[in-house]
């Protein structure tokens, strides 16, 4: 008999409410849960096809050990004993940093996963921690730390009262209003405001789906968002259009900012970003004088060596024009749980990377540093690595170098649903749960949502018998290695005692685990609307709970700066902006006349899901999208096989022709080109598309955020075979 369950999607920050029909432990249908009061409005094909990943024909359903060139299924006891012994030996020889971990996007949508992974790493004492966030979001954390005193203090958008939207490097028509914030139905809400008279300005080298609906599209030169934004700031300050009250009371550092703006020449900045100076002046005046406005920066600004400066200047625009903590602008949403206070209680050790000598950002080192940490001999050389639901060979720069480094490890452990490109050298494959098979509490990230929302998403399926939740894998590893969980001595004895008691009493919930952490988070919830939510109330609400209205007035209290003011002109940002101003205008090197661009696809989720049936009805591949004039000059027709090359690598794929990119830009979607292996059956790997990040140089970094320049890479394009 079919049964209906309610939960939420864990593929992206939207956390859409889902209505899932199940029969005989199989998903029949997935629809949006329209009784969810907050998060169902961005429901998409990825959520609709979630059951396909659960039933993936190549799914890992038991621990698998590499034996020669094949994998064999084994027991958890054997897996944990072998992994623990080899990791312990690595630590004894090379110190705690001989062991490390990398986590990808899927891990980030399970609070329990990350809590217990870090608890295990804390027990070992290693600082070798790497995260997918370094690929595209480090600039957000660096700017938040410098301006507001906390790397996770990220403003949310008041869409419903905005009169002027400046969207830079964002395409919410495809990716929704999501990226370290979530405003359900945000793009539709912005279009409703537009119909009521609001203006939408999109800044992007591509004429995106959002630009199609915008009042104005500024086709900026790739990598020059910073120049456009600095021009806007310079016009506003130069013409006295700033909000004098906030510039005097809310922020510090205005004189330094004015000096930078005065040193910038608007005509020079206009030439850099390839937008006419009169148009920049008009946009600046319109933004500053609009009754309510917001500037929003997204991944499009981040993937360049100037990404942190661009992210910073987006915040500066909002701050100097009085758009922070006011209707129609950006505001701070405290959420259900005070995540700023929680993270401050568990400060991250300032571990400096061994080879590059860099500090972590938001608790993790940059992915670009990982190959050298593996291959460079010496004390602390990384010899054993866990890939926690991640595919860094495809997600990061120069995957060929990382792949070669992973092959040198003494121990590589992959925790995932299937074996992907980054796992091909793994000594152990450990089966992960799909989120339909586990319960998760949306509380720690509730401050990313645009209203105080909490949801306890229950499991709707039973996982295969040998599949374990990721948090338990890390807990079991800590026990097997006899390293103190969370670095707290004596806690392991307590965990073992709770397990003994659970077995003795027949009450599994007595054993220490993720549900203890969930209840502790709820116990620490803040008062919303004069009351504090209780566990029973949250657990009994299958559709989630909105606990109160959207409120203003929390921003200043949330600041973690000593004087409760925003540090608007951090010296390192001012210095980097001056460096960029002193650099010559970007010019293509000989032989590489194009710049690499990227775009979002509605059915894609980075480097996973692309192979699933039901997604990408237009074809499971990525193409090289060229402007018609560029294609004609090269003698390239749609469907021709072309080679796109940089000084780092080359890829071959089919050409597509269209007028969406500006001339001189070749657009290749990211996230493709990952093989999916068949560790049980040994069939040929399945692969779709090519990995465009092979064109990026891992050494080409934003010096402030350590983000790799995956966009604006100079490339060549040549035709190698006509269309079939």
FISELUM-781337 format. One line per 3 residues: number of its first residue (from 1); their letters; for each residue x, y, z of C-alpha. Coordinates in Angstrom, 1 decimal, padded with zeros to 4 digits. Layout:
<nodes>
NUM> A> X,Y,Z; ... .
</nodes>
This chain:
<nodes>
1> XXX> 000.0,000.0,000.0; 001.5,003.3,-001.0; 002.3,005.8,001.9 .
4> XXX> 002.9,009.5,001.7; 005.8,011.0,003.7; 007.0,014.6,004.0 .
7> XXX> 010.6,015.8,004.2; 012.8,018.3,002.5; 015.4,018.2,-000.3 .
10> XXX> 019.1,018.3,000.5; 020.5,019.1,-002.9; 020.8,022.9,-002.5 .
13> XXX> 020.2,025.6,000.1; 016.5,026.0,-001.0; 015.7,022.9,001.1 .
16> XXX> 012.4,022.5,-000.8; 009.6,020.8,001.1; 008.8,017.4,-000.5 .
19> XXX> 005.8,015.1,-000.7; 007.2,011.6,-001.3; 005.0,008.6,-002.0 .
22> XXX> 006.7,005.3,-001.1; 005.7,001.6,-001.6; 007.7,-001.4,-000.6 .
25> XXX> 010.6,000.9,000.3; 010.7,002.4,-003.2; 010.0,005.9,-004.3 .
28> XXX> 007.0,006.2,-006.5; 006.7,009.9,-006.9; 008.2,013.1,-005.5 .
31> XXX> 006.2,016.3,-005.6; 006.5,019.7,-003.9; 004.9,019.8,-000.4 .
34> XXX> 002.6,022.7,-000.8; 001.7,022.6,002.8; 005.3,023.5,003.7 .
37> XXX> 004.9,027.2,004.8; 008.3,028.3,003.4; 010.4,026.3,001.0 .
40> XXX> 008.6,024.4,-001.7; 008.4,027.1,-004.4; 011.8,026.3,-006.1 .
43> XXX> 011.0,022.6,-006.5; 012.8,021.3,-009.6; 013.7,018.2,-011.6 .
46> XXX> 016.6,017.3,-009.3; 014.3,016.8,-006.4; 011.7,015.1,-008.5 .
49> XXX> 014.2,012.5,-009.6; 015.8,012.0,-006.2; 014.6,008.4,-006.1 .
52> XXX> 016.7,007.6,-009.2; 019.9,008.2,-007.2; 018.7,005.9,-004.4 .
55> XXX> 018.3,003.1,-007.0; 021.4,003.9,-009.0; 022.5,000.7,-010.7 .
58> XXX> 026.1,001.3,-009.7; 025.3,002.3,-006.1; 027.8,001.2,-003.4 .
61> XXX> 025.8,-000.7,-000.8; 028.5,-002.3,001.3; 032.1,-001.5,002.3 .
64> XXX> 034.3,-002.4,-000.7; 038.1,-003.0,-000.5; 040.4,-002.7,-003.4 .
67> XXX> 042.1,-006.0,-004.2; 044.4,-005.6,-007.2; 042.4,-003.9,-009.9 .
70> XXX> 039.0,-004.8,-008.6; 036.8,-004.2,-005.5; 035.3,-006.8,-003.2 .
73> XXX> 032.6,-006.3,-000.6; 033.5,-006.9,003.0; 032.2,-006.2,006.5 .
76> XXX> 032.2,-002.9,008.4; 034.4,-004.6,011.1; 037.1,-005.3,008.6 .
79> XXX> 036.8,-001.9,006.9; 037.1,000.0,010.2; 039.9,-002.1,011.5 .
82> XXX> 042.0,-001.8,008.4; 041.4,002.0,007.9; 042.0,002.7,011.6 .
85> XXX> 045.2,000.7,011.6; 046.6,002.4,008.5; 045.7,005.9,009.6 .
88> XXX> 047.2,005.3,013.1; 050.4,004.1,011.5; 050.5,007.2,009.2 .
91> XXX> 050.1,009.5,012.3; 052.8,007.6,014.2; 055.2,008.1,011.3 .
94> XXX> 054.3,011.6,010.1; 052.3,013.3,012.9; 048.6,014.2,012.9 .
97> XXX> 048.7,016.1,009.6; 049.5,012.8,007.8; 045.7,012.3,007.9 .
100> XXX> 043.2,014.6,006.3; 039.8,015.0,004.8; 038.0,016.8,002.0 .
103> XXX> 034.2,017.3,002.0; 031.9,018.1,-001.0; 028.5,019.6,-001.4 .
106> XXX> 026.4,016.6,-000.3; 028.2,016.6,003.0; 027.4,020.2,003.5 .
109> XXX> 023.6,019.6,003.6; 023.9,017.3,006.6; 024.9,019.1,009.8 .
112> XXX> 025.5,015.8,011.5; 028.0,014.7,008.9; 030.2,017.8,009.3 .
115> XXX> 029.9,017.9,013.1; 031.1,014.3,013.4; 033.7,014.6,010.7 .
118> XXX> 035.3,017.5,012.5; 034.9,015.8,015.8; 037.0,012.9,014.4 .
121> XXX> 039.6,015.2,012.9; 039.8,017.1,016.2; 040.5,013.9,017.9 .
124> XXX> 043.4,013.2,015.5; 044.6,016.8,015.8; 045.1,017.3,012.1 .
127> XXX> 044.7,020.6,010.3; 044.6,019.1,006.9; 041.0,019.9,006.1 .
130> XXX> 039.8,020.8,002.7; 036.4,021.8,001.4; 034.5,022.5,-001.8 .
133> XXX> 033.7,026.0,-000.5; 037.2,027.0,-001.6; 036.1,026.5,-005.2 .
136> XXX> 033.5,029.3,-005.2; 032.5,030.7,-001.8; 035.6,031.6,000.1 .
139> XXX> 035.4,035.2,-000.9; 032.0,035.5,001.0; 033.6,034.2,004.2 .
142> XXX> 036.7,036.3,003.9; 034.6,039.5,003.4; 032.2,038.6,006.2 .
145> XXX> 035.1,038.0,008.6; 036.8,041.3,007.7; 033.7,043.5,007.7 .
148> XXX> 031.4,041.9,010.3; 033.8,039.9,012.5; 032.4,036.4,011.6 .
151> XXX> 032.9,034.4,008.5; 029.3,033.2,008.5; 027.6,036.5,008.9 .
154> XXX> 025.9,036.6,005.5; 023.1,039.1,004.8; 019.7,037.9,003.3 .
157> XXX> 017.6,039.8,000.7; 014.3,041.6,001.4; 013.0,041.0,-002.1 .
160> XXX> 009.4,041.9,-001.5; 010.1,045.6,-000.8; 013.0,046.2,-003.1 .
163> XXX> 012.7,048.9,-005.9; 016.1,048.3,-007.5; 017.9,045.0,-007.9 .
166> XXX> 021.6,045.0,-009.0; 022.5,041.4,-009.7; 026.2,040.8,-010.3 .
169> XXX> 027.3,037.3,-011.5; 023.9,035.9,-010.5; 021.3,034.0,-012.6 .
172> XXX> 018.4,033.4,-010.2; 016.1,032.6,-013.1; 018.0,029.2,-013.2 .
175> XXX> 019.7,028.8,-009.9; 016.9,030.4,-007.8; 017.7,033.0,-005.1 .
178> XXX> 020.2,030.6,-003.5; 023.8,030.8,-002.5; 024.7,031.1,001.1 .
181> XXX> 021.2,032.5,001.4; 017.8,031.2,000.4; 014.7,033.2,-000.5 .
184> XXX> 012.1,030.7,-001.7; 010.5,031.7,-005.0; 013.0,034.7,-005.0 .
187> XXX> 013.1,035.2,-008.7; 009.3,035.1,-009.1; 009.1,037.6,-006.3 .
190> XXX> 011.6,039.9,-007.9; 009.6,039.8,-011.2; 006.5,040.6,-009.2 .
193> XXX> 008.3,043.7,-007.9; 009.4,044.5,-011.4; 005.8,044.5,-012.5 .
196> XXX> 005.0,046.9,-009.7; 007.7,049.3,-011.0; 011.0,048.0,-009.6 .
199> XXX> 014.1,047.8,-011.9; 016.3,044.8,-012.4; 019.9,045.2,-013.6 .
202> XXX> 021.9,042.1,-014.4; 025.7,042.3,-014.7; 027.1,039.2,-016.6 .
205> XXX> 029.2,038.4,-019.6; 026.4,036.2,-020.8; 022.9,037.3,-021.7 .
208> XXX> 021.5,034.8,-019.1; 017.9,033.8,-018.6; 017.8,036.5,-015.9 .
211> XXX> 019.2,039.1,-018.2; 016.4,038.2,-020.7; 013.9,039.6,-018.1 .
214> XXX> 016.0,042.4,-016.8; 015.5,046.1,-017.5; 019.2,046.5,-018.2 .
217> XXX> 021.9,044.0,-019.0; 025.5,045.0,-018.6; 027.7,042.5,-020.5 .
220> XXX> 030.8,043.1,-018.4; 034.2,041.8,-019.5; 035.0,038.4,-017.7 .
223> XXX> 036.9,039.0,-014.5; 036.3,042.7,-014.4; 033.2,042.9,-012.1 .
226> XXX> 035.5,044.6,-009.5; 036.1,047.5,-011.9; 032.4,048.0,-012.6 .
229> XXX> 031.6,047.9,-008.9; 034.4,050.3,-007.9; 033.2,052.7,-010.6 .
232> XXX> 029.7,052.7,-009.0; 031.2,053.3,-005.5; 033.4,056.1,-006.9 .
235> XXX> 030.5,057.9,-008.6; 028.3,057.7,-005.4; 031.1,059.0,-003.1 .
238> XXX> 032.3,061.6,-005.6; 028.8,063.0,-006.1; 027.8,062.9,-002.5 .
241> XXX> 025.1,060.3,-002.9; 026.1,058.2,000.1; 023.9,057.7,003.2 .
244> XXX> 025.5,060.2,005.5; 024.1,058.7,008.7; 025.3,055.2,008.1 .
247> XXX> 028.6,056.3,006.8; 029.1,058.3,010.0; 027.6,055.8,012.5 .
250> XXX> 027.4,052.3,011.2; 030.7,051.9,009.5; 034.4,052.8,010.1 .
253> XXX> 037.0,053.4,007.5; 035.1,055.8,005.2; 038.2,058.1,004.7 .
256> XXX> 040.2,055.2,003.4; 037.4,054.2,001.1; 037.1,057.7,-000.2 .
259> XXX> 040.8,057.8,-000.9; 040.5,054.6,-002.9; 037.6,056.0,-004.9 .
262> XXX> 039.3,059.3,-005.5; 042.3,057.4,-006.9; 040.1,055.5,-009.4 .
265> XXX> 039.5,057.0,-012.8; 035.9,056.3,-014.0; 037.0,056.2,-017.7 .
268> XXX> 039.8,053.8,-016.9; 037.4,051.5,-015.0; 034.9,051.7,-017.8 .
271> XXX> 037.6,050.6,-020.3; 038.5,047.7,-018.0; 035.0,046.4,-017.6 .
274> XXX> 034.0,047.4,-021.2; 030.9,049.3,-020.1; 030.6,053.0,-021.2 .
277> XXX> 031.3,055.5,-018.5; 028.0,057.4,-018.9; 026.1,054.2,-018.4 .
280> XXX> 028.1,053.4,-015.2; 027.3,056.9,-013.9; 023.6,056.4,-014.6 .
283> XXX> 023.5,053.0,-012.8; 025.3,054.4,-009.8; 022.9,057.4,-009.5 .
286> XXX> 019.8,055.2,-010.0; 021.0,052.7,-007.4; 021.9,055.4,-004.8 .
289> XXX> 018.6,057.3,-005.2; 016.2,054.4,-005.4; 013.8,054.3,-002.5 .
292> XXX> 014.9,050.7,-001.7; 017.7,048.8,-003.4; 020.1,045.9,-003.0 .
295> XXX> 023.3,044.8,-004.7; 023.7,041.0,-004.8; 027.0,039.2,-005.8 .
298> XXX> 027.1,035.5,-006.6; 029.5,032.9,-007.9; 030.0,034.7,-011.2 .
301> XXX> 032.1,037.3,-009.3; 034.0,034.8,-007.2; 035.8,032.6,-009.7 .
304> XXX> 038.5,035.2,-010.6; 041.7,036.5,-009.0; 039.8,039.7,-008.2 .
307> XXX> 036.8,037.8,-006.7; 037.2,039.0,-003.1; 037.5,042.6,-004.1 .
310> XXX> 034.3,042.3,-006.2; 032.5,040.6,-003.3; 033.7,043.3,-000.9 .
313> XXX> 032.6,046.2,-003.2; 029.1,044.6,-003.5; 028.8,044.9,000.3 .
316> XXX> 030.3,048.4,000.2; 027.6,049.5,-002.3; 024.9,048.4,000.1 .
319> XXX> 026.5,049.9,003.2; 027.3,053.4,001.8; 023.8,053.8,000.4 .
322> XXX> 021.9,052.8,003.5; 020.7,049.5,002.2; 021.7,047.4,005.2 .
325> XXX> 019.1,046.5,007.7; 016.4,048.5,005.9; 013.3,047.4,004.0 .
328> XXX> 014.0,046.5,000.4; 017.8,046.0,001.1; 019.9,043.3,002.8 .
331> XXX> 019.4,042.3,006.4; 020.7,039.8,009.0; 018.4,036.9,009.7 .
334> XXX> 019.3,035.3,013.1; 017.5,032.1,012.3; 016.3,029.6,014.8 .
337> XXX> 019.8,028.9,016.2; 022.4,031.6,016.8; 025.0,030.0,014.5 .
340> XXX> 027.4,032.9,015.0; 027.5,032.2,018.7; 027.7,028.4,018.2 .
343> XXX> 030.7,028.7,015.8; 032.4,031.2,018.1; 032.2,028.6,020.9 .
346> XXX> 034.2,026.2,018.8; 037.0,028.3,017.2; 039.0,026.7,014.4 .
349> XXX> 042.7,026.3,015.1; 044.7,028.5,012.8; 046.6,025.8,011.1 .
352> XXX> 049.1,027.0,008.5; 049.4,024.8,005.5; 052.8,023.0,005.2 .
355> XXX> 053.8,023.8,001.6; 052.1,027.1,000.8; 052.1,028.5,004.3 .
358> XXX> 048.5,029.7,004.1; 045.8,029.9,006.8; 042.4,028.2,006.4 .
361> XXX> 039.3,030.1,005.3; 036.1,029.1,007.3; 037.9,026.1,008.8 .
364> XXX> 039.3,024.6,005.6; 042.3,025.0,003.3; 042.0,025.6,-000.4 .
367> XXX> 041.5,022.6,-002.7; 044.3,024.0,-004.9; 046.8,023.3,-002.1 .
370> XXX> 045.9,019.6,-001.8; 048.2,018.1,-004.5; 051.3,019.6,-003.1 .
373> XXX> 050.5,018.6,000.4; 050.3,015.0,-000.8; 053.3,014.9,-003.1 .
376> XXX> 055.9,017.1,-001.2; 058.0,015.0,001.1; 058.7,016.0,004.7 .
379> XXX> 057.2,016.1,008.2; 053.4,016.4,008.0; 053.1,015.1,004.5 .
382> XXX> 049.6,014.0,003.8; 049.5,010.2,003.4; 045.9,009.2,004.2 .
385> XXX> 042.8,011.1,003.0; 039.0,010.7,003.3; 036.9,012.1,000.5 .
388> XXX> 033.6,012.8,002.2; 030.9,012.9,-000.5; 033.1,015.0,-002.8 .
391> XXX> 034.5,014.9,-006.3; 037.4,017.4,-006.1; 039.2,016.2,-009.3 .
394> XXX> 036.2,017.6,-011.3; 035.2,020.4,-009.0; 038.6,022.1,-008.7 .
397> XXX> 041.4,023.4,-010.9; 043.8,021.2,-012.9; 042.2,017.9,-011.9 .
400> XXX> 044.9,016.0,-013.7; 047.5,017.1,-011.1; 045.2,016.2,-008.2 .
403> XXX> 044.3,012.8,-009.8; 048.1,012.0,-010.0; 048.6,013.1,-006.4 .
406> XXX> 045.7,010.9,-005.1; 047.4,007.9,-006.8; 050.4,008.4,-004.5 .
409> XXX> 048.5,008.2,-001.2; 049.1,005.3,001.1; 045.4,005.3,001.9 .
412> XXX> 042.4,006.9,000.1; 038.9,006.3,001.5; 035.9,007.5,-000.4 .
415> XXX> 032.5,007.9,001.3; 029.8,008.2,-001.4; 026.7,006.8,-003.0 .
418> XXX> 028.7,005.8,-006.2; 032.3,005.7,-007.3; 033.1,008.9,-009.2 .
421> XXX> 036.2,010.3,-010.9; 038.0,011.3,-007.7; 037.5,007.9,-006.2 .
424> XXX> 039.3,005.8,-008.9; 042.4,005.3,-006.8; 040.5,004.6,-003.6 .
427> XXX> 041.6,001.7,-001.4; 038.2,001.7,000.3; 034.7,002.6,-000.9 .
430> XXX> 032.3,003.2,002.0; 028.6,003.4,001.3; 026.9,006.7,002.1 .
433> XXX> 023.2,007.2,002.7; 021.0,009.2,000.4; 019.1,012.0,002.3 .
436> XXX> 015.8,010.2,001.6; 017.3,007.5,003.9; 018.2,009.7,006.9 .
439> XXX> 016.7,012.3,009.2; 018.2,015.8,009.1; 017.5,018.9,011.2 .
442> XXX> 017.5,022.2,009.3; 018.5,024.5,012.2; 022.2,025.3,012.0 .
445> XXX> 021.8,026.9,008.6; 018.4,028.5,009.3; 020.0,032.0,009.3 .
448> XXX> 020.6,031.6,005.6; 016.8,031.6,005.0; 014.9,034.8,004.6 .
451> XXX> 012.6,034.0,007.6; 013.0,032.0,010.8; 012.3,028.5,009.6 .
454> XXX> 013.0,025.1,011.0; 012.3,021.7,009.7; 013.0,018.2,010.9 .
457> XXX> 013.1,016.1,007.8; 012.5,012.5,008.6; 013.8,009.5,006.6 .
460> XXX> 011.3,008.2,004.2; 013.2,005.1,003.1; 015.2,002.4,004.9 .
463> XXX> 018.8,002.3,003.6; 020.3,-001.0,002.4; 021.5,-003.1,005.4 .
466> XXX> 025.2,-002.3,005.0; 024.8,001.4,004.4; 025.6,003.7,007.3 .
469> XXX> 025.0,007.4,007.9; 028.2,009.4,007.5; 028.2,010.7,011.0 .
472> XXX> 028.3,007.2,012.3; 031.3,006.3,010.1; 033.3,009.1,011.6 .
475> XXX> 032.2,008.2,015.1; 033.2,004.6,014.6; 036.5,005.6,013.1 .
478> XXX> 037.3,007.8,016.2; 036.5,004.8,018.4; 038.5,002.4,016.3 .
481> XXX> 041.5,004.7,016.2; 041.1,005.5,019.9; 041.3,009.2,019.3 .
484> XXX> 039.2,011.5,021.6; 036.0,012.6,019.8; 035.9,016.4,019.6 .
487> XXX> 039.3,016.3,021.2; 037.6,015.7,024.6; 039.2,013.0,026.7 .
490> XXX> 036.8,010.6,028.3; 034.0,011.2,025.7; 034.8,007.9,023.9 .
493> XXX> 034.2,006.0,027.2; 030.8,007.8,027.5; 029.9,006.9,023.9 .
496> XXX> 030.8,003.2,024.5; 028.7,003.3,027.7; 025.6,004.6,025.9 .
499> XXX> 026.0,002.0,023.2; 026.2,-000.8,025.9; 023.1,000.7,027.6 .
502> XXX> 021.2,000.9,024.3; 022.0,-002.8,023.6; 021.1,-003.8,027.1 .
505> XXX> 017.8,-002.0,027.2; 016.8,-002.5,023.5; 016.5,001.3,023.1 .
508> XXX> 018.7,002.4,020.2; 018.0,006.1,020.9; 020.0,005.8,024.1 .
511> XXX> 023.2,005.4,022.1; 025.1,008.7,021.5; 024.7,009.9,018.0 .
514> XXX> 023.4,012.6,015.6; 020.0,012.8,017.4; 021.8,014.0,020.5 .
517> XXX> 023.3,016.8,018.6; 019.9,017.7,017.0; 018.3,017.9,020.4 .
520> XXX> 021.2,020.0,021.8; 020.8,022.4,018.9; 017.1,022.8,019.6 .
523> XXX> 017.8,023.2,023.3; 020.0,026.1,022.4; 017.5,027.7,020.0 .
526> XXX> 016.9,031.4,020.4; 013.5,033.0,021.4; 011.5,033.9,018.3 .
529> XXX> 008.3,035.9,018.8; 008.7,035.7,022.5; 009.0,031.9,022.7 .
532> XXX> 011.7,029.2,022.3; 010.7,026.3,020.0; 010.7,022.8,021.7 .
535> XXX> 011.9,019.5,020.2; 008.5,017.9,020.4; 006.9,020.8,018.5 .
538> XXX> 009.6,020.6,015.7; 009.5,016.8,015.5; 005.7,016.9,015.2 .
541> XXX> 005.7,019.3,012.3; 006.3,017.3,009.1; 005.9,020.4,006.9 .
544> XXX> 008.3,022.5,008.9; 007.6,025.6,011.0; 007.9,029.4,010.3 .
547> XXX> 008.4,030.7,013.8; 007.9,034.4,013.2; 007.9,037.2,010.7 .
550> XXX> 010.9,038.7,008.9; 012.4,041.3,011.2; 014.8,044.2,011.0 .
553> XXX> 017.1,045.5,013.8; 019.2,042.3,014.3; 022.1,043.4,012.1 .
556> XXX> 024.1,045.6,014.5; 023.6,043.3,017.5; 024.9,040.4,015.4 .
559> XXX> 028.2,042.2,014.5; 031.2,040.5,016.0; 033.5,043.5,015.8 .
562> XXX> 034.7,045.0,019.1; 032.9,048.4,018.6; 029.7,046.9,016.9 .
565> XXX> 030.5,048.8,013.7; 031.3,047.5,010.2; 034.9,047.7,009.1 .
568> XXX> 034.2,048.9,005.6; 037.8,049.4,004.4; 040.0,046.5,005.6 .
571> XXX> 043.6,047.5,004.7; 044.2,044.2,002.8; 041.2,044.9,000.6 .
574> XXX> 042.2,048.5,-000.1; 045.7,047.3,-000.9; 044.5,044.6,-003.3 .
577> XXX> 042.1,047.1,-005.1; 045.1,049.4,-005.6; 047.1,046.5,-007.0 .
580> XXX> 044.3,045.8,-009.5; 044.2,049.5,-010.5; 047.9,049.5,-011.1 .
583> XXX> 047.8,046.4,-013.3; 047.6,046.9,-017.1; 044.3,046.3,-018.8 .
586> XXX> 043.6,042.7,-019.4; 044.9,041.5,-022.8; 044.9,038.1,-024.3 .
589> XXX> 048.3,036.4,-024.4; 049.5,035.3,-027.9; 047.7,032.2,-029.1 .
592> XXX> 044.9,032.3,-026.5; 042.5,035.0,-027.7; 039.3,033.9,-025.8 .
595> XXX> 038.3,033.9,-022.2; 036.5,031.0,-020.5; 033.1,031.5,-019.1 .
598> XXX> 030.6,029.4,-017.2; 026.8,029.1,-016.8; 024.2,027.4,-014.7 .
601> XXX> 021.9,024.7,-016.0; 018.6,024.1,-014.3; 019.1,020.3,-014.1 .
604> XXX> 022.7,020.3,-013.0; 024.1,020.2,-009.5; 027.9,020.7,-009.9 .
607> XXX> 029.7,017.4,-010.5; 027.0,015.0,-009.4; 023.5,013.8,-010.7 .
610> XXX> 024.4,014.5,-014.4; 024.2,010.8,-015.3; 020.7,010.2,-013.8 .
613> XXX> 017.7,009.4,-016.0; 015.1,012.1,-016.1; 017.6,015.0,-016.0 .
616> XXX> 019.0,017.0,-019.0; 016.3,016.2,-021.6; 018.3,018.3,-024.1 .
619> XXX> 021.3,016.0,-023.9; 023.7,014.8,-021.2; 026.8,016.8,-022.3 .
622> XXX> 028.3,020.2,-022.2; 029.2,022.2,-025.3; 031.6,025.0,-026.1 .
625> XXX> 029.2,028.0,-026.7; 030.5,030.6,-029.0; 029.2,033.9,-030.3 .
628> XXX> 028.2,033.7,-034.0; 030.8,036.2,-035.1; 033.6,034.3,-033.3 .
631> XXX> 032.4,031.0,-034.7; 032.3,032.4,-038.2; 035.8,033.8,-037.9 .
634> XXX> 037.1,030.4,-036.9; 035.1,028.5,-039.5; 033.2,026.6,-036.8 .
637> XXX> 029.6,025.4,-037.3; 027.2,024.1,-034.6; 028.0,020.5,-033.8 .
640> XXX> 031.6,020.6,-034.9; 034.1,018.9,-032.7; 036.5,021.6,-031.3 .
643> XXX> 039.5,021.7,-029.0; 039.6,024.3,-026.3; 043.1,024.6,-024.8 .
646> XXX> 044.9,026.8,-022.3; 048.5,026.8,-021.0; 047.4,024.2,-018.5 .
649> XXX> 045.3,021.7,-020.4; 042.9,020.9,-023.2; 039.4,019.4,-023.7 .
652> XXX> 037.5,018.3,-026.8; 033.8,018.8,-027.2; 031.1,019.9,-029.6 .
655> XXX> 030.5,023.5,-030.5; 027.2,025.3,-030.0; 026.5,028.7,-031.5 .
658> XXX> 024.4,031.5,-029.9; 024.4,035.2,-029.1; 024.2,034.8,-025.4 .
661> XXX> 027.9,035.2,-024.7; 029.7,038.5,-025.4; 032.3,038.3,-028.2 .
664> XXX> 035.6,036.8,-027.1; 034.1,034.5,-024.6; 033.7,030.7,-024.9 .
667> XXX> 031.2,029.2,-022.4; 031.6,025.7,-021.1; 029.4,024.4,-018.2 .
670> XXX> 031.2,023.1,-015.2; 030.6,019.8,-013.4; 030.8,017.5,-016.4 .
673> XXX> 033.3,014.9,-017.4; 033.2,012.7,-014.2; 033.3,009.0,-014.8 .
676> XXX> 031.0,006.8,-012.8; 032.6,003.5,-012.2; 031.1,000.0,-011.6 .
679> XXX> 033.1,-001.4,-008.7; 030.9,-004.5,-008.4; 030.3,-005.5,-012.0 .
682> XXX> 033.4,-004.1,-013.6; 031.5,-002.6,-016.6; 033.0,000.3,-018.5 .
685> XXX> 032.8,003.6,-016.7; 029.9,005.9,-017.7; 030.8,009.5,-018.6 .
688> XXX> 029.0,012.5,-020.0; 030.7,015.7,-021.2; 034.1,017.0,-020.4 .
691> XXX> 035.8,018.6,-017.3; 036.3,022.2,-018.3; 038.3,022.8,-015.1 .
694> XXX> 041.2,021.0,-016.6; 041.8,024.3,-018.3; 042.4,026.2,-015.1 .
697> XXX> 045.8,026.6,-013.4; 045.8,025.7,-009.7; 048.4,028.3,-009.1 .
700> XXX> 046.2,031.1,-010.5; 044.5,032.2,-007.2; 042.7,035.1,-005.6 .
703> XXX> 045.4,036.1,-003.0; 042.8,037.1,-000.5; 040.5,034.1,-000.6 .
706> XXX> 042.6,031.4,-002.1; 039.9,030.8,-004.7; 041.1,029.4,-008.0 .
709> XXX> 040.4,031.4,-011.1; 038.1,028.9,-012.9; 036.7,031.6,-015.1 .
712> XXX> 038.2,034.3,-017.4; 041.0,031.8,-018.2; 042.6,032.7,-021.6 .
715> XXX> 042.0,029.9,-024.0; 042.3,029.0,-027.7; 039.5,027.3,-029.8 .
718> XXX> 040.1,025.3,-032.9; 037.9,023.1,-035.1; 039.2,019.5,-035.4 .
721> XXX> 036.2,017.7,-036.9; 033.0,018.8,-038.7; 029.6,017.9,-037.3 .
724> X> 028.3,014.4,-037.8 .
</nodes>
